[in-house]
Amino acid sequence: MLAMVLSYIGLFIPSLSFAGRAFSWILPADLPISLPVYALAWKHAALALGWILVAGTGWWYLIGLAVRALLAALGNKSGPLKLMDRDLL
């Protein structure tokens, strides 16, 4: 949810408009987790909350690992990624 809030900042603060474009990537990435929540929330709110907390956290963790592995595979060894390279090995 924080990622979506940060992506909306670009819509309200013109100097941060680059952040507003993040929403076009965040929404499709989040749909596999959000769709079951929309279906469950009407009658099983506790289950929906548990799903979004557990599965959502795991989902975004896996997305983060995939991005890190992709960047490492592309050979981008400069900048901040270099600090994380030791974690990949």
Phi, psi and chi 1 to 4 in degrees:
 res  aa     phi    psi   chi1   chi2   chi3   chi4
   1 MET       -  -36.3  176.5  153.5   21.8      -
   2 LEU   -61.9  -38.5  178.0   62.4      -      -
   3 ALA   -62.8  -38.9      -      -      -      -
   4 MET   -69.7  -38.7  -68.5 -176.4   74.1      -
   5 VAL   -63.0  -44.0  168.6      -      -      -
   6 LEU   -64.2  -32.9  -69.5  175.2      -      -
   7 SER   -70.5  -28.0   69.0      -      -      -
   8 TYR   -75.9  -17.9  -86.0  114.7      -      -
   9 ILE   -56.6  -37.4  -74.0  175.6      -      -
  10 GLY   -63.6  -22.3      -      -      -      -
  11 LEU   -78.5  -26.8  -61.2  174.5      -      -
  12 PHE  -101.4  -25.8  -61.4  110.2      -      -
  13 ILE  -118.0  103.3  -57.1  171.4      -      -
  14 PRO   -55.6  -32.4  -25.6   34.0      -      -
  15 SER   -69.5  -14.5   62.6      -      -      -
  16 LEU  -108.6   29.9  -62.3  174.7      -      -
  17 SER   -62.7  -26.4   63.8      -      -      -
  18 PHE   -60.9  -30.8   64.2   89.9      -      -
  19 ALA   -70.7  -28.6      -      -      -      -
  20 GLY   -65.0  -27.5      -      -      -      -
  21 ARG   -72.1  -17.0  -72.6 -176.1 -129.4  128.6
  22 ALA   -63.7  -27.9      -      -      -      -
  23 PHE   -59.1  -35.5 -175.4   72.2      -      -
  24 SER   -66.3  -18.0   63.2      -      -      -
  25 TRP   -99.1  -32.1  -67.2   92.7      -      -
  26 ILE   -72.2  -43.7  -68.1  170.4      -      -
  27 LEU   -60.1  -51.6 -177.1   64.2      -      -
  28 PRO   -63.9  -33.8  -17.4   26.0      -      -
  29 ALA   -68.6  -29.0      -      -      -      -
  30 ASP   -89.5  -14.0 -163.4   50.6      -      -
  31 LEU   -58.4  -39.8  -84.6  178.2      -      -
  32 PRO   -59.9  -24.8  -23.8   32.1      -      -
  33 ILE   -93.2  -37.8  -60.3  -58.0      -      -
  34 SER   -74.0  -35.3  -63.5      -      -      -
  35 LEU   -59.5  -45.9  -73.0  177.9      -      -
  36 PRO   -62.3  -30.9  -23.0   31.8      -      -
  37 VAL   -65.3  -42.6  170.4      -      -      -
  38 TYR   -61.9  -37.2  -64.8  137.4      -      -
  39 ALA   -73.4  -37.2      -      -      -      -
  40 LEU   -83.6  -28.7  -70.8  170.9      -      -
  41 ALA   -61.2  -29.0      -      -      -      -
  42 TRP   -68.5  -36.6  -61.3  108.4      -      -
  43 LYS  -118.0  -19.6  -66.0 -166.3 -179.1 -146.1
  44 HIS  -131.5   68.4  -52.6  -74.2      -      -
  45 ALA   -62.4  -40.3      -      -      -      -
  46 ALA   -65.1  -41.3      -      -      -      -
  47 LEU   -65.1  -40.7 -176.4   59.3      -      -
  48 ALA   -63.1  -42.2      -      -      -      -
  49 LEU   -64.3  -44.5  177.7   62.8      -      -
  50 GLY   -60.5  -41.2      -      -      -      -
  51 TRP   -62.1  -47.7  173.2 -100.3      -      -
  52 ILE   -67.4  -34.6 -159.7   78.0      -      -
  53 LEU   -72.9  -48.5  -69.3  175.4      -      -
  54 VAL   -79.9  -56.6  175.1      -      -      -
  55 ALA   -68.8  -37.7      -      -      -      -
  56 GLY   -64.2  -43.0      -      -      -      -
  57 THR   -63.9  -45.4  -59.2      -      -      -
  58 GLY   -62.7  -40.5      -      -      -      -
  59 TRP   -60.8  -49.4  178.5 -109.8      -      -
  60 TRP   -69.9  -28.9  -78.1  101.7      -      -
  61 TYR   -64.7  -44.6  177.9   73.9      -      -
  62 LEU   -65.0  -38.8  -69.9  174.7      -      -
  63 ILE   -62.0  -42.0  -71.5  174.4      -      -
  64 GLY   -61.9  -42.2      -      -      -      -
  65 LEU   -63.7  -39.8  -71.9  177.9      -      -
  66 ALA   -65.0  -41.6      -      -      -      -
  67 VAL   -64.4  -43.6  168.6      -      -      -
  68 ARG   -61.6  -44.4 -178.1 -172.6  -68.3 -176.5
  69 ALA   -65.2  -38.5      -      -      -      -
  70 LEU   -64.0  -44.6  178.6   65.6      -      -
  71 LEU   -64.7  -38.3  -69.5  174.8      -      -
  72 ALA   -66.7  -38.8      -      -      -      -
  73 ALA   -68.7  -30.6      -      -      -      -
  74 LEU   -74.6  -10.3  -68.2  174.2      -      -
  75 GLY    83.5   18.6      -      -      -      -
  76 ASN   -77.3   95.4 -175.7   -1.3      -      -
  77 LYS  -103.7   12.2  -58.6  -67.2 -176.8 -169.2
  78 SER  -107.0  161.6   61.8      -      -      -
  79 GLY    74.1 -153.3      -      -      -      -
  80 PRO   -62.7  -26.2  -15.0   21.8      -      -
  81 LEU   -62.3  -30.3 -174.5   60.8      -      -
  82 LYS   -59.3  -32.4 -167.5  166.8 -171.4   88.7
  83 LEU   -67.5  -27.5  -63.7  173.8      -      -
  84 MET   -91.7  -11.3  -65.0 -174.0  -65.3      -
  85 ASP   -57.7  -37.0  -74.6  -15.7      -      -
  86 ARG   -65.3  -25.6   60.8 -172.0  165.3   99.3
  87 ASP   -74.6  -23.9  -64.6  -24.5      -      -
  88 LEU   -78.3  -22.9  -68.9  172.0      -      -
  89 LEU   -85.2      -  -59.9  174.9      -      -
